[in-house]
Amino acid sequence: MGNWTWRMCYPQKNKVKRLECTCVSLSLQWKTSKSIRNIVVESRKKNLLHVDLCDGNIYDLWHVPGLFNLSHITQLALSHNKLTDLPPCIVDLRNLEVLNVFNNYIEELPSQICSLKKLRHLNLGMNRMSALPQGFGPLPSLEILDLSYNNLSEASLPSSFFYIVTLRALYLSENNFKVLPPDIGKLNRLQILCLRDNDLISLPKEVGDLAQLKELHIQGNWLSILPPQLGNLDLTGPKHVFKAENNPWVIPIASQLEMGTSSVFEYIRSETYKYMYDRHMQSSLEPPEMNSNESKKTSCKTLAT
């Protein structure tokens, strides 16, 4: 600090301003760091189960002294920081049930995260991941997984991913999926599936195996037809959600969408649609028009800003 004071005595205004900014920045960082230390100490002393380190300007969890000694905590919030990774010792927080790392700069996950046996809710949305680690899979308690706003595609999901059979909600919106792996049908406890704003050109028939599904969000893709097996699901009730706008649907489906979700599902359950769907898949023919006077609806994907 003495050197800084001495250098600031020189009559060079630009240098003085830069040094002042540096000192202010370091002061804020020190205050933030002190606050974070206090949170960790308080959690340890009072045996608090929830630790909130959101908006802490944290670059590296190793800079949070004592964090990985809090093996008793059940919830850890790290959203809106500047983390580029999660260290393997995250597994030391063995009682974690909720881990929120939304809006950071994480590019990859440690495989050890799969050892968090009590984890129920994992939020990794708005990061920079292009793949999940091999073996990312059977988390025996995981119910909610948010992977939205990343750079994931169908190639990013290891086969073990589809062994997370406890999942009730899966958020994959704002990624780069062109197709959805057929193994999605193995996640038969899913109640919410969000695929909004990807590059999907088709849905697998196995979506129809998700018998407990209550919400399906497929808006903002490149879908033109729906698999008839989707008609196995009941997404037309007052407590169900089916969102499908902003897709280049063929005329019949576009027409039914204008009349409502019930009309769409009634149509794709019809024998006529099933027959013409098979023809479409074999020869790229469109299903028959319900009304020859209807003009074809065109739409394009809404780009994320």
C-alpha positions, 0 to 999 in steps of 0.5 A: 500500500505504501508503494501505491501512495508514493506513486499516486503523488506523481502529477500524471492524471491518467496514472492516478485515475487508473490507480484509483480505479484499481484501489476501488476495485480491490476494495470492492473485491475485498468487501465481497470476499469478506462477506462471502467468508462471513456467510461460510463461517456463519453457516458452519457456526449456526449449522445453517442448511442453505448457503446463498453465494449468488452475485458474489463475483466469484471466479473460483470456488477454491477462493471461498475458504471453508466452503467444501467443509460444509458437508451438512448443507442441503442447498447451495446457490452460486448463480450469477457469478463468474465460475468457469468450472465446478471442482471435483470436491463438490462431492464433499458436499454430500448432503446437497439437495439443491445446487444452483449454478445458473448464469456462470461460464461453466464449460464442463462438469466433473464426473464426480457430480454424479456422486451427489446421491441426495441431489434433487434439483440441479440448475446449470442453465445459462452456461457454456457447456457443449457436452456432459461428462461420460457417465453423467447419469444415474443420480438416484434422487434427481427430479429437476434438471435445468440445462437451458441456455447452453450449447448442447446437442443430441451428441452431448448426452451420454447414454447414461443420461437416460438412466435418470429415471427419477426426473420429473422436469427436464429443461433443454430450451435454447440449445442446439438440438436438431433431433431428440434421442429416442431414449427420451422415452425411458424417462417415464416419470417426466411431467415437464419437458421444455425444448423451446428454441432449439433446431429440432426438425422432428420429434421421436415417436418415443415421446408418446411413452411419457405417460405422465407428461403434463407440459410439453414446450416445443415452440421456436423450432423447425418442426413441420409434423408430429409423431402420431404417438404423441396422441397417446398423451393427454395434454389437453386438460386445464392443468396441461400445457402444450406450446408449439407456436413458431414452427413451420407446420404443414397446413393441416397441423397449422390449421388445427393449432389455430382451433386449439390443442384439443383439435391438434390431438384429435387430428394426430390420433386419426387413422387418416393422419397416421397413414399419411404420416407414414407416407410423409416419413417415407417420401417427404409427402405432406399429410393431407390438407384438412381444408384446401382453402387454408393457406400454408402457415410459415414461421421461423425460429425466434433467435435468442438475443 
